[in-house]
Amino acid sequence: MSRLQVNLLGVSMKNPVIAASGTFGFGEEYRAFFDPGLLGGISSKGLTLHGSKGNGGVRVWETPAGMLNSIGLENPGVAHFIERELPLMRRIPSALLCNMGGHSLEDYEQGAAMLDKADIDILELNISCPNVKAGGMAFGMEPATAADVVRRVRALCHHPLLVKLSPNAPDLIAVARAVEEAGADGLSLTNTFLGMAIDVDRRRAVFDNVYAGLSGPAILPLALRMVHQVCKAVTIPVVGLGGIATWRDALCFLMAGATAVQMGTAGFADPLAMPRAIEGLEKYCEEQGLQNILEIRGIV
């Protein structure tokens, strides 16, 4: 599949399709459906320094064109990941992206220092986590706070650094530029959009936290627009995600300027969505006479 081979931040991937963080576990959960080694990359379940049991109450709520989730970053913690999950992930012949977040600058720094010694290919830094010392506002909401956490992690991390942005930032372009200046090697966007659901029978919000993250086909046009804008505003590679369910969806993000894509929610409805997308992209290259899929990158 040389037609689909891409280079992301110096890491060679057999194709541009990456399993999105939080939707694919640590790589083994979908093996009953297909070989995870078919994927260009796998982004691990989001990690925090000390681990978390996640949110209580309802965690997932289906919507007409996607889903809302309030998982709360349930995860075993960085140390447990390095000891238990990482060796198993390394057996999969796909690029290994480790997704890490934190609720304080100290958490980010300690986690980054530990993962710097680990055998991962790319550190995907999630700056959508709430900063407990700033009243719960996510680190990625403002350019200054986003740049600060990226700068601190960059100083401790020698792996390629991919920073995952939140679409809920008031000025996403400013955040993207600030993060690039602070040392990010690349960007991934978008994370979920803030949404809400109400149980009319119980007359209350569905989620204990009231608001939750919306993903799935409903957000694709918004995510695509944001990826297009950010690709025009920065000079570093961008990984596009948000509602991608088919090879045509993936192609849209590549044409908008993305170097690779991530797929997540689609796999819940169709476990074979990602291998189908890879097959579709390969066929598209053959039919269009492309030597490499990235010949169409950024043509829009």
The 8 nearest C-alpha neighbors of each residue, nearest first, counted from 0:
[[1, 2, 3, 4, 13, 281, 14, 291],
 [0, 2, 4, 3, 13, 291, 290, 14],
 [3, 1, 291, 0, 290, 4, 292, 284],
 [4, 2, 14, 1, 292, 0, 291, 13],
 [3, 5, 13, 14, 1, 12, 2, 0],
 [6, 4, 12, 14, 11, 15, 3, 7],
 [5, 7, 11, 10, 9, 12, 8, 4],
 [6, 8, 10, 9, 5, 11, 258, 12],
 [9, 7, 10, 159, 6, 184, 185, 236],
 [10, 8, 7, 6, 11, 159, 120, 121],
 [9, 11, 7, 6, 8, 12, 120, 94],
 [12, 10, 6, 5, 7, 9, 13, 4],
 [13, 11, 39, 5, 14, 4, 6, 94],
 [12, 14, 4, 39, 3, 5, 11, 0],
 [13, 15, 39, 3, 4, 12, 16, 5],
 [14, 16, 259, 39, 260, 5, 17, 3],
 [17, 15, 39, 260, 14, 261, 38, 259],
 [18, 16, 40, 261, 41, 39, 260, 19],
 [17, 19, 41, 262, 261, 42, 263, 23],
 [20, 18, 263, 261, 262, 42, 22, 17],
 [19, 21, 42, 44, 43, 22, 45, 23],
 [20, 22, 44, 23, 45, 24, 19, 43],
 [21, 23, 263, 20, 19, 24, 264, 18],
 [24, 22, 26, 21, 25, 18, 28, 20],
 [25, 23, 44, 26, 22, 21, 28, 43],
 [26, 24, 43, 27, 44, 23, 88, 84],
 [25, 27, 24, 28, 23, 88, 35, 41],
 [28, 26, 30, 29, 25, 24, 35, 88],
 [27, 29, 30, 26, 24, 23, 25, 31],
 [28, 30, 31, 32, 27, 33, 26, 35],
 [29, 31, 33, 32, 27, 34, 28, 35],
 [32, 30, 29, 33, 28, 34, 27, 270],
 [33, 31, 30, 29, 270, 271, 34, 35],
 [34, 32, 30, 31, 35, 29, 271, 274],
 [33, 35, 36, 30, 37, 32, 29, 31],
 [36, 34, 37, 38, 33, 30, 26, 91],
 [35, 37, 92, 34, 91, 38, 93, 39],
 [38, 36, 35, 34, 39, 274, 93, 33],
 [39, 37, 40, 36, 35, 16, 93, 17],
 [38, 40, 14, 12, 13, 16, 93, 17],
 [41, 39, 94, 17, 93, 38, 95, 18],
 [42, 40, 18, 17, 95, 96, 43, 94],
 [41, 43, 96, 20, 19, 97, 18, 98],
 [44, 42, 97, 25, 20, 98, 45, 96],
 [43, 45, 21, 20, 24, 25, 46, 98],
 [44, 46, 98, 99, 21, 20, 43, 72],
 [47, 45, 99, 76, 74, 100, 77, 98],
 [46, 48, 50, 76, 100, 101, 49, 99],
 [47, 49, 77, 76, 110, 106, 50, 46],
 [50, 48, 76, 47, 51, 77, 75, 78],
 [76, 51, 49, 75, 74, 47, 48, 46],
 [50, 52, 73, 53, 74, 75, 72, 49],
 [53, 51, 73, 74, 54, 50, 72, 71],
 [54, 52, 73, 71, 51, 72, 70, 55],
 [55, 53, 71, 70, 69, 56, 52, 58],
 [54, 56, 57, 53, 207, 58, 70, 71],
 [55, 57, 207, 58, 206, 54, 205, 69],
 [56, 58, 206, 59, 55, 205, 207, 69],
 [57, 59, 69, 70, 68, 56, 60, 206],
 [58, 60, 68, 67, 57, 69, 61, 66],
 [61, 59, 67, 66, 68, 62, 58, 57],
 [60, 62, 66, 65, 67, 59, 63, 64],
 [61, 63, 66, 65, 64, 60, 67, 213],
 [64, 62, 65, 61, 66, 217, 216, 215],
 [65, 63, 217, 62, 216, 215, 66, 61],
 [66, 64, 215, 62, 214, 216, 63, 217],
 [67, 65, 61, 62, 214, 60, 213, 215],
 [66, 68, 213, 60, 212, 59, 211, 61],
 [69, 67, 59, 212, 58, 211, 70, 60],
 [68, 70, 58, 211, 71, 59, 212, 54],
 [71, 69, 58, 54, 72, 53, 68, 73],
 [70, 72, 53, 54, 69, 73, 52, 51],
 [73, 71, 53, 70, 74, 45, 51, 46],
 [72, 74, 53, 52, 51, 71, 70, 50],
 [73, 75, 50, 51, 76, 46, 72, 52],
 [76, 74, 50, 79, 51, 80, 77, 73],
 [50, 77, 75, 49, 48, 47, 79, 46],
 [76, 78, 80, 48, 79, 46, 47, 81],
 [79, 77, 81, 80, 76, 82, 48, 113],
 [78, 80, 82, 81, 77, 76, 83, 75],
 [81, 79, 84, 77, 83, 78, 82, 85],
 [80, 82, 85, 78, 79, 83, 77, 84],
 [81, 83, 79, 80, 78, 84, 85, 86],
 [84, 82, 80, 79, 81, 85, 86, 87],
 [85, 83, 80, 87, 86, 88, 81, 82],
 [84, 86, 88, 81, 87, 80, 83, 89],
 [87, 85, 89, 88, 84, 83, 90, 82],
 [88, 86, 85, 89, 84, 90, 91, 83],
 [87, 89, 85, 90, 86, 91, 26, 84],
 [90, 88, 86, 91, 87, 85, 92, 95],
 [89, 91, 88, 87, 92, 86, 93, 85],
 [90, 92, 36, 89, 88, 93, 35, 87],
 [93, 91, 36, 90, 94, 89, 37, 35],
 [94, 92, 40, 36, 39, 91, 38, 95],
 [93, 95, 40, 39, 120, 12, 41, 96],
 [96, 94, 120, 41, 119, 40, 93, 42],
 [95, 97, 42, 121, 122, 120, 41, 123],
 [96, 98, 122, 43, 123, 42, 121, 99],
 [99, 97, 123, 45, 43, 124, 46, 122],
 [100, 98, 46, 124, 45, 125, 47, 123],
 [99, 101, 125, 47, 46, 124, 128, 126],
 [102, 100, 107, 106, 47, 103, 128, 48],
 [101, 103, 130, 131, 129, 128, 106, 104],
 [104, 102, 106, 105, 101, 130, 131, 107],
 [103, 105, 107, 106, 108, 148, 102, 101],
 [104, 106, 108, 103, 107, 109, 101, 102],
 [107, 105, 103, 101, 109, 104, 108, 48],
 [108, 106, 104, 101, 110, 105, 109, 111],
 [107, 109, 105, 111, 106, 110, 152, 112],
 [110, 108, 112, 106, 111, 107, 105, 113],
 [111, 109, 113, 107, 48, 112, 108, 106],
 [110, 112, 114, 108, 113, 109, 115, 107],
 [111, 113, 109, 115, 110, 155, 114, 108],
 [114, 112, 110, 111, 115, 116, 109, 117],
 [113, 115, 117, 111, 116, 112, 110, 77],
 [116, 114, 112, 156, 113, 117, 111, 157],
 [117, 115, 114, 113, 118, 112, 119, 156],
 [116, 118, 114, 115, 119, 81, 113, 85],
 [119, 117, 116, 120, 85, 114, 89, 115],
 [120, 118, 95, 117, 121, 96, 97, 122],
 [119, 121, 95, 96, 94, 158, 118, 10],
 [122, 120, 96, 159, 158, 119, 160, 123],
 [121, 123, 97, 160, 96, 161, 124, 98],
 [124, 122, 98, 161, 162, 97, 160, 96],
 [123, 125, 162, 99, 163, 98, 122, 161],
 [124, 126, 100, 163, 127, 99, 162, 123],
 [127, 125, 139, 138, 128, 124, 100, 163],
 [126, 128, 137, 139, 125, 165, 138, 129],
 [127, 129, 137, 126, 102, 101, 100, 138],
 [130, 128, 137, 135, 136, 102, 131, 138],
 [129, 131, 135, 102, 133, 132, 137, 136],
 [132, 130, 135, 133, 134, 102, 129, 103],
 [131, 133, 130, 134, 103, 135, 102, 136],
 [134, 132, 130, 131, 135, 136, 129, 137],
 [133, 135, 131, 136, 132, 130, 129, 137],
 [134, 136, 129, 130, 131, 133, 137, 132],
 [137, 135, 129, 130, 134, 133, 138, 140],
 [136, 138, 129, 128, 127, 139, 130, 140],
 [139, 137, 126, 145, 144, 140, 130, 127],
 [138, 140, 145, 126, 137, 127, 141, 165],
 [139, 141, 168, 137, 138, 169, 142, 167],
 [140, 142, 143, 144, 139, 145, 174, 168],
 [143, 141, 174, 145, 177, 144, 146, 173],
 [142, 144, 146, 145, 141, 147, 177, 174],
 [145, 143, 147, 146, 138, 141, 142, 148],
 [146, 144, 139, 142, 138, 147, 143, 148],
 [145, 147, 178, 149, 143, 181, 144, 177],
 [148, 146, 144, 150, 145, 149, 143, 151],
 [147, 149, 151, 150, 145, 146, 152, 104],
 [150, 148, 146, 152, 151, 147, 153, 181],
 [149, 151, 181, 153, 147, 148, 152, 146],
 [152, 150, 148, 154, 149, 153, 147, 108],
 [151, 153, 149, 155, 154, 150, 108, 156],
 [154, 152, 150, 156, 155, 151, 149, 182],
 [153, 155, 152, 151, 156, 150, 157, 149],
 [156, 154, 152, 153, 112, 111, 157, 151],
 [155, 157, 153, 115, 158, 154, 152, 111],
 [158, 156, 115, 159, 155, 153, 154, 160],
 [157, 159, 156, 121, 160, 122, 115, 120],
 [158, 160, 121, 8, 184, 122, 157, 161],
 [161, 159, 122, 184, 183, 158, 121, 123],
 [160, 162, 123, 185, 186, 184, 122, 124],
 [161, 163, 124, 186, 123, 187, 125, 185],
 [164, 162, 187, 125, 188, 186, 124, 126],
 [165, 163, 188, 189, 187, 190, 162, 139],
 [164, 166, 190, 167, 127, 189, 168, 139],
 [167, 165, 168, 189, 192, 190, 164, 171],
 [166, 168, 165, 192, 169, 193, 140, 171],
 [167, 169, 140, 171, 170, 166, 165, 141],
 [170, 168, 171, 167, 140, 141, 166, 173],
 [171, 169, 168, 173, 172, 174, 141, 140],
 [170, 172, 174, 168, 173, 175, 169, 166],
 [173, 171, 175, 174, 170, 229, 176, 232],
 [172, 174, 176, 171, 175, 170, 142, 177],
 [173, 175, 142, 171, 177, 172, 176, 178],
 [176, 174, 172, 178, 173, 177, 171, 179],
 [175, 177, 179, 173, 178, 174, 233, 172],
 [178, 176, 174, 180, 179, 175, 146, 142],
 [177, 179, 146, 181, 175, 180, 176, 183],
 [180, 178, 183, 176, 181, 177, 182, 175],
 [179, 181, 177, 178, 182, 176, 183, 146],
 [182, 180, 178, 150, 146, 179, 149, 177],
 [181, 183, 180, 179, 153, 150, 184, 178],
 [182, 184, 179, 185, 160, 178, 161, 181],
 [185, 183, 160, 161, 159, 235, 182, 8],
 [184, 186, 161, 236, 235, 183, 237, 162],
 [185, 187, 162, 237, 161, 163, 238, 236],
 [188, 186, 238, 163, 237, 239, 162, 164],
 [189, 187, 164, 239, 190, 240, 163, 238],
 [188, 190, 166, 240, 241, 222, 165, 164],
 [189, 191, 165, 188, 166, 164, 192, 163],
 [192, 190, 212, 213, 214, 189, 193, 166],
 [193, 191, 213, 212, 166, 194, 167, 190],
 [192, 194, 212, 211, 213, 191, 210, 167],
 [195, 193, 211, 210, 213, 212, 192, 67],
 [194, 196, 210, 211, 209, 197, 193, 204],
 [197, 195, 205, 204, 198, 194, 206, 210],
 [198, 196, 204, 205, 203, 199, 195, 202],
 [197, 199, 201, 200, 205, 203, 202, 204],
 [200, 198, 202, 201, 197, 203, 204, 205],
 [199, 201, 198, 202, 203, 197, 204, 205],
 [200, 202, 198, 199, 203, 204, 197, 205],
 [203, 201, 199, 200, 198, 197, 204, 205],
 [202, 204, 201, 198, 197, 205, 199, 200],
 [203, 205, 197, 209, 206, 198, 196, 202],
 [204, 206, 197, 198, 196, 203, 57, 209],
 [207, 205, 209, 208, 204, 57, 56, 210],
 [206, 208, 209, 56, 205, 55, 204, 57],
 [207, 209, 206, 210, 211, 69, 54, 204],
 [210, 208, 206, 207, 204, 195, 205, 211],
 [211, 209, 195, 208, 194, 193, 206, 212],
 [212, 210, 69, 194, 68, 193, 67, 195],
 [211, 213, 191, 193, 67, 68, 192, 194],
 [214, 212, 67, 192, 191, 194, 66, 193],
 [215, 213, 191, 66, 65, 242, 218, 67],
 [214, 216, 65, 242, 217, 264, 218, 66],
 [217, 215, 242, 219, 218, 64, 65, 243],
 [218, 216, 64, 215, 219, 65, 242, 214],
 [217, 219, 221, 216, 242, 220, 222, 241],
 [218, 220, 242, 222, 241, 216, 221, 217],
 [221, 219, 223, 222, 218, 224, 217, 216],
 [222, 220, 224, 218, 223, 219, 225, 241],
 [221, 223, 219, 225, 241, 224, 220, 189],
 [224, 222, 220, 226, 225, 221, 219, 227],
 [223, 225, 227, 221, 222, 226, 220, 228],
 [224, 226, 228, 222, 227, 223, 229, 221],
 [227, 225, 223, 229, 228, 224, 230, 222],
 [226, 228, 255, 224, 230, 225, 229, 223],
 [229, 227, 225, 231, 226, 230, 224, 232],
 [228, 230, 232, 226, 231, 227, 172, 225],
 [231, 229, 227, 232, 228, 256, 233, 226],
 [230, 232, 228, 229, 233, 227, 256, 234],
 [231, 233, 229, 230, 228, 172, 234, 176],
 [234, 232, 230, 235, 231, 229, 176, 179],
 [233, 235, 236, 232, 230, 231, 179, 185],
 [234, 236, 185, 233, 184, 237, 179, 186],
 [237, 235, 185, 258, 186, 234, 238, 257],
 [238, 236, 186, 257, 187, 185, 258, 239],
 [239, 237, 187, 259, 260, 257, 258, 186],
 [240, 238, 260, 188, 257, 187, 252, 226],
 [241, 239, 261, 260, 189, 188, 262, 243],
 [240, 242, 219, 222, 243, 189, 218, 214],
 [241, 243, 215, 216, 219, 218, 214, 244],
 [244, 242, 248, 241, 262, 249, 245, 240],
 [245, 243, 265, 242, 248, 272, 262, 216],
 [246, 244, 248, 276, 247, 243, 249, 272],
 [247, 245, 276, 249, 279, 248, 280, 250],
 [246, 248, 250, 245, 249, 251, 279, 276],
 [249, 247, 245, 251, 243, 246, 250, 244],
 [250, 248, 246, 252, 247, 251, 243, 245],
 [249, 251, 247, 253, 248, 252, 246, 254],
 [252, 250, 254, 248, 249, 253, 255, 247],
 [253, 251, 255, 249, 254, 250, 257, 239],
 [254, 252, 257, 296, 250, 256, 255, 251],
 [253, 255, 296, 297, 251, 298, 256, 252],
 [256, 254, 297, 252, 227, 253, 299, 257],
 [297, 255, 257, 296, 253, 254, 230, 227],
 [256, 258, 253, 237, 238, 259, 239, 252],
 [257, 259, 238, 237, 236, 253, 256, 296],
 [260, 258, 15, 238, 257, 16, 239, 253],
 [261, 259, 239, 238, 16, 240, 15, 17],
 [260, 262, 17, 240, 19, 18, 16, 239],
 [263, 261, 18, 19, 243, 17, 240, 260],
 [264, 262, 19, 22, 265, 266, 18, 261],
 [263, 265, 266, 215, 267, 214, 22, 262],
 [266, 264, 244, 267, 263, 268, 269, 272],
 [267, 265, 270, 269, 264, 268, 272, 263],
 [266, 268, 265, 264, 269, 270, 263, 22],
 [267, 269, 266, 265, 270, 264, 272, 271],
 [268, 270, 266, 272, 271, 267, 265, 273],
 [271, 269, 266, 272, 267, 268, 32, 29],
 [270, 272, 269, 273, 274, 275, 266, 32],
 [273, 271, 275, 269, 266, 270, 274, 276],
 [272, 274, 276, 275, 271, 277, 262, 266],
 [273, 275, 277, 276, 271, 272, 278, 37],
 [276, 274, 278, 272, 273, 277, 271, 279],
 [275, 277, 246, 279, 273, 245, 274, 278],
 [276, 278, 274, 280, 279, 275, 281, 273],
 [279, 277, 275, 281, 276, 280, 274, 282],
 [280, 278, 276, 282, 246, 277, 281, 283],
 [279, 281, 283, 277, 282, 278, 246, 276],
 [280, 282, 278, 284, 283, 279, 277, 285],
 [283, 281, 285, 279, 284, 280, 286, 278],
 [282, 284, 280, 286, 281, 285, 287, 279],
 [285, 283, 289, 287, 281, 282, 286, 288],
 [284, 286, 282, 288, 283, 287, 289, 281],
 [285, 287, 283, 284, 288, 282, 289, 281],
 [288, 286, 284, 285, 289, 283, 282, 290],
 [287, 289, 285, 286, 284, 290, 283, 291],
 [290, 288, 284, 291, 287, 285, 292, 294],
 [289, 291, 2, 288, 292, 284, 294, 1],
 [292, 290, 2, 289, 293, 3, 294, 284],
 [291, 293, 3, 294, 2, 284, 295, 289],
 [294, 292, 296, 295, 291, 258, 253, 5],
 [293, 295, 292, 296, 291, 289, 290, 298],
 [294, 296, 293, 254, 298, 297, 292, 253],
 [297, 295, 254, 293, 253, 256, 294, 298],
 [256, 296, 298, 254, 255, 299, 295, 253],
 [297, 299, 254, 296, 295, 255, 256, 253],
 [298, 297, 255, 254, 256, 296, 227, 295]]
